[in-house]
Amino acid sequence: MKRLIIVLFLLLFVRAAQAVDVPEELKSVLKKKYPEIEFKIDNSFTINDKSFIPLVPKVARKTNDVEIVFTVPGKPLPQLIWFSNDWAYARLISIKDNQVSILSFAEIPKQYKDRFIKMKFPDDLVVPKNFVISNELSFLKGELPIETLEAETWVPGEITPDNHKQDSITEEHLKSNLFLTSPDDGKIIYLNLEDPSTINSIETKGLPWELAYNNQSMTIYVTDFFNNQIYEIDPDKPSIISTTTLKHASNPKDISISQDGTSIYILESKDKYFTTLMKKDNKNIFIKKNLALDPAYFTILEKENLIAISHPSISKITFLNKNNFQDEGFIKIDGGPDEIINDDSHFYVANRFNDTVLVISATTQTIVEEIKVDKAPIALAIDTKNKNLYVGSGKDNTVLVLDTNTHVIKDRITLPVETQFPSDLELSKDGKWLIVTSEDSTTISVVNLEEKDNIQTIDVGVPTHAALLIED
């Protein structure tokens, strides 16, 4: 009887730490990404002496495949790694007075903040020595003995290595200005790659989408999906020097400039128009061609006077005559055709939902090959001189290198975890550098294609959609 009373007492009044096991699929993802990882008994881990502690959701999200969905960038490793089942790991960073902490609430992307406040440290966490958090993160500690600091005394990252000056990533042959769109933040970002420590932006209060360069006027044109506008930007200032307003809710996406610089080609995705914009006597002249539903990307093969347009939602590629904009037929696609580009004789289509790249003959307008690639191909770039096609995978976070003669995969580039969902690839003129944007994080990657394991990252402060290099 006495023993029973003791047991009941312990059950009622002594808090037993609730052990939380890391899902094996999550461990596998981390071990694949970081072979040097070492897990500890409380499910924290270290990578090259850098410590990460777990954050667990109240209810784990059900998912077929556990994968990394985004990271908060840091040096030398991410400050936060978030998984598709809503688990996360935060890296310990040094602050003041020999204390350690994790990133601040302000650094959590806004689309994840609501889910972040439903997380906590596991009850069996071994609290690191001198570990503190700001009072805005007090919901994480539960009943763990963790000190919190008031906001006015909290100085995050005071001596953390994450506050670093980004070194130049360029060589003599890449003295370039880089322009990026950030629909999430309504900004056009620009920086000089010789000094990427200074990140500048142009506010649009819209959704800047795609970019194109006019070699004749030496200005940049940008579509704004939300404001239904086309901005002309002087890259030397940089600033918006003119704005063209389209019809309400036209939602322009892709854009290109004619070789002579006199015509601007625009896809109006909602109004379903391929629009040619020209100026005459300082007036805008619009020539519009009605299209099938949901036009997303287009490419112009000058040699064949042919325009190819992708329509993801209806799984179709349509063709127009470049001279008179008359219909030249269409192809039905099994999957979801996304970005489309060309060389002198073929169109290449990122078939996102079938994990393939389609090769289409420009002369016969038929599919001549379907190449199996990594999951969710979304971005393409082509080097016609060296016969290389670069394919960015949104799910596997890789860039494949395909031979355009043989259609064989020559190489696979694994992107740093700081870069997530490579929505655009921008190739330097000499084919030696590849810029990779990041829609799910704030860090772009710059790949040295002569040394493919030489990848440098730049935190530009916002997620990015499209990229444009202007080389000296």
N, C-alpha and C positions, 0 to 999 in steps of 0.2 A: 504493500500500500504506500509506504514511504517513497519507494522508487517511482511509483506511478505519479505521485504528487510532484516529484522533482522533474520528471519528464514533461508534465503539463506546464509547470512553471517555465521551463526552458522554451517550450513551444509558444507560450503566450507573451513572454517578456524579453526573450533574447532574440535579437534579429539575426537570422541566419543568412549569410551571404548567398545570393542566388548566382550560381555559376552559369555563364552563358557560353555555349560552344560556338566557335566560328564555323559557319557552313564549309564543308570540304570543298565545294565548288569555288568559294571565294578564296580559300587558301591556294587552290590550284592556279587561279588567275594571277594572284600575287607572285607565286613561285615562278610562273612562266615569265612574268614581266620583270621580276627582280630575282634572278637565280641565287643571289647572295643573301637572301632574306633569312632571318633566324627568328622563329616564334618562341614566345615565353609562355610560362604556365598560365598566366592571366589573359592570354590571347593578344597581348601587345607584341610588337616585333621590332627588330632593328634591321637597318640596311646600312652597312658600312658605318656603324657606330651612331647612326641617326635613329632616334627612337620614335615610334608611332604608337598611339594608344587608341583603343576601339571606342566607337560611338554606336550604340545599338538603338534601333527604333522600338517603340512600344509594340508595334505590330509589323513584322517583316513583310515587305511587298512580295507577292507571289510572282515568280518569273521562271521561265523555262531554262534560260541561260543566265547565270550570274556573270556580269561583266562590269568593267569600269565605265561609268557614264559621264563623269566629268572630274576634273581636278582643279584645285585652286593652286596656281603655279607658285613655285618658290625655288630657291637655290640652296643646295644642289638638288634637292628633291621636292616634290609637291608639299604644300602645307596641309592639303586635305585631299583624300582620295575617296570618292563616293561611288557606291556600287548600285547596280540595278535593283537589288533587293532592299535598298535603303539603309544598309550598313554603311559605315564610313570609318576612316582612320585619319586621325589628326597627328601631325608631326609636332614634337616638342621643339620649341624655339627658346633661345636665351633672351631674357629681358634684363631688368635692372636688378642690382643687389644679389647677383648669383641666382636669381629666381628663373624658373622655366614656366612656360605656358603654352597655349595653342593660339591659333589665329583668332581675330576678333569677329564679332557678329557682323560687322560692316563688310567684311571680306567675303561673306557667303553670298553667292549670286542670288539676286532677288527672287528668281523663280523657284529657289530651293529653301528660302527662309521659313516658310510655313511648315515644311517637313522637318527642318533642322530643329525647330523649337519643340518637337515631339520626341527628340532623342535624349539619351542620357549615357553616362559612363556605366559600364557593367558593375554590379554590386561587388564582384570579386576582384575588381581592378586593384592592383598594387600601386597605390598612389606614389608617383615619383617624388623624390626628395626636392624640397623647395618649390613644389608645384603650386601655382596660383592661377586663378582665372578672374576676369572682370565680373562685376556683379550682374552684367547683362547676360552672362552665360551661367548664372547660378542654377538654372533649371537642369543643367547637365549633371550636377554632382549628386543628386539624390541625398542619401544619408552618409555619403563618403566624407571623410575629414579633410575637405579641401578649402583652403583660404580663398576668400573673394576680396577684391579691392574695389573701392568706389570709383566711379567713372572719372572723377576729377583727379584721382591719383594714379590712374591707369595709364601707363605709357607703353603701349604695345610695340614690340619690335625695336626697342631702343638700341640693342646691340645684336639683334638677330642678323645673320648673314643674308636674310632675304632682302634687306634693304641694300641693294648693290647697284653700282653703276654698270650698265651693260656695256661690254667692250665692243669695239668695232668688229663686225663679222665679215668685212669685205676685203677683197684683194684689189689690186690696181685696176683689174678689168671689170669690177662691179662697183663703180662709183655711181650709185643710183639713188633716186628718190622713190620711195614706195608709198603708194596710196591704197587705202583699204576702206571698205564700207562696213559699218556696224549698224544693221537694222535694229538690233536690240536696244541700242542707246541713241539712235538717231544721229550718228556722227560719221563724218568722213575723216579718217585718221591719215596723217602723213608724217613721214620721218625720213631722214637722210641715213642710209645704211652705213655710211662712214662714221656716224656718231648716233647710234640708236638709243643713247641715253635720254635724248630729248624727243618726247612724243607730243605732237601737236594735233589739233582737231578743228573741224569746221562743224558747227551745230546746224542741223537742218530742221529739227522739230518734226521730222517725218521718218520714213524708212528708206534710207539710201540703199540701193540694191546692186546694180552692175555699173561697170566703168568701161569707157572706151577712149582711146587717144586719137586726136586729129593731128596727123603729121604735118598738115599744111598750116593750120592756124596755131599749132603747138599748144592746144588747150585740151582739157579733159571734159568729157561729158558723162554725167551720172544720172541714172534713173532713180526717181523717188516713188516707191510703190504706194505709199500712203498719201502723199501730197499730190500725186498725179502730175508730177513736174519733171522737167529735164534741166539739170544745172550745168552751166558751162563754167569751168574753173580754170583760172590762171595758175599753173603749177609753180610759177616763180614767186607768187605773192606769199602763200596760196590763198585764194579767196574766190567766192562766187561772183562772176562778172556779168552773168545773164541767166535768166530763168524763163523757160518756156512752159506754159501751163496747158495740160491736155484736158480732155473732157473729164468731168467728175466720175470717179470710180472706174477709170480706165485701167488703173493698176499696172503701169509699165514695168517690165522686167528686163529682158535682155536688150542690148544696144550695140551697134557697130557703126563705123564711119566708112564711107566710100573712099577708094584710093585717092581720088582727086580732092577729097575734103569737102565736097559741095553738098553731099547728102548724108543725113543721119537716119539710120534704120532702127526702128523701135518695135518691140513686141508689146502690144497692149493686151495683157493677159485676160482681163475680165471682159473688155469690149470685143475681144477676139479679132484684133486688127494687126496686120503687118503694115506699119506706117513709115512712109518716107517723108522726112522733114527737110525742106530746102528754104533758103532765103532768097528773095528777089526784091530789090528796092527797099531793103530793110523790113520787109514783110515776110511772115511765115507762110509757106505753102505746104499743105499736107496732102499727100496721096495715100489713100487707105485701101487695103485689100482685106476683105473679110476672110476669116480663117475658121477652122474647126475649133471645137471647145478646148480651153486650157492650153494655149501655146506658152511654152516655158523658155526654150532656148532655140537659137537658130545659128546657122553658119552659112557663109557664102563661098561657093567654089567658083572663082572668077573664070577659070579656064573653060568650064562647062556652062557658064551663065546660069547657074543653078543655086537656088536657096533651099536648104533643108531645115525643117522646123519640127521640134519634138513636142508631143502632146501627152504628158504622163498619165493623166486621169482616164484617157480613152485609148491608151496604148497604141499610139499611131505616130508615124513620121509622114509629114506632107511635104510636097515639093512645089516650088514656084519658079517660073522663068524670071531671071533677074532683069531682063530688058523690058518686059511688059507686065510682069507680075501675074501672068495667067497660070492657072493650075497645071501642074505637070504630073499629077498622080499622087499616090500615097502607098504606104506599107503598113499593114497591121503587125503589131509587135506583141509577142507573148511576154508580158512583164510591164515595167514602167519606164519607158525611155526618158532619160533626164538630159544631162549635158550632151551636146553634139559638136564635133569639130571635123576638120577635113585636112587631107593632104592634096596632092595634085590629081588624084584619081579615085579616092575613096572617102566616104563619111564614116566616122567612128562614133558610136552611140553608147553612153553609159546606161546599161539596162539594169536599173537599180534593184528591182524586186526579183530579178532572176539571177543576180550575181554574175552577170555576163557583160562583155563588150561586143557589140554587133559591128561587123564590117560590111558596109553597103557599097556596092559598085555605083559610081556616079553615072556611068554610061547606061547601064541597064536598070538602075534603081531597084536592085534586088539584093537581099542579104547573101553574101558570099561566104561568110564565116561567123560563127558564134564562139567567142573565147571565154572559157570559164575563168573567173577572177575571184578575188577576195570578196567578203560580204559587203553588200550595199555600195557598189561603185557609184560615186556621185560627182567626181571631178576628173577632168581630162586636160592634158597638155601634150602638145606634139612638137617634136624636134625633127623637121623634115630633112635637115642636112645629115644628121646621124641616124635617121630612120628609127627613132625611139618614140613610143607612145607611153605617157605616164598616166597611171590610173589611181586615183585616190579612193580608198575604201572608208566609208563612214562608220562601219561597224568594227572592222578589224584594225582600224587606225594604221593603215599601211599605205605605201605607194608602190605599185608594181611597175616594172619597166618591161614593155613589150617591144619586140622587134616587128616593125611594120612590114617587113618583107616576108618573114616566115610566120608571123603572128604567134611566136613562141615567147613565153615569159622568160626574160633574161635575168631579172633580179627582183628582189623584194626589199624595200626599205621600211623598217619598222620605225614609226615616229615616236618621239619622246612622249611620255604620259602627259606632259604639260599641254601638248597640242591634242585637242579632241574634236573629231568630226571635221575632217579636211574638206571643206566645201568648195575650195578653189585652189588651183595650181597655176603658178605664174613662172614661166621659164625665162631666164636671161637670154639675150640675143646670141651669145656664144655657146649656149647649151650647157654651161658648166654649173649653174646655180638654179635651184628650184625653191620658190617661195610657197609655203603651205599655210593657208588660213586655218582658223579654228573657230567653229561656230559654238562649241560647248565649253570653251575656256577663253582666257584672255591672252594666251601665249601662242604666237605664230612660230613656225620653224623655218629655218633657212638651211637647205641641204646642199652640201658640196658634192656635186655629182661625180667628181673625180675620186673622191674618198667618201663613199656613201655612208660610212659610219661616222663621218664628221658632220654632225647636225647641231646647229646652234639655235638657241631659242631667244625670242624677244617678247617680253611682256608689254603689250601695247595698252593694257588697262581695260579693254572691252572685247567682247566676242566679235569675230570678224567673218564676213561673208565672201566678199570678192576682193581681188588684188590687182594692182596695175603697177608695173615697173616702168619708170622713165629713166633711161640710162644716158649718161653724159657722152 
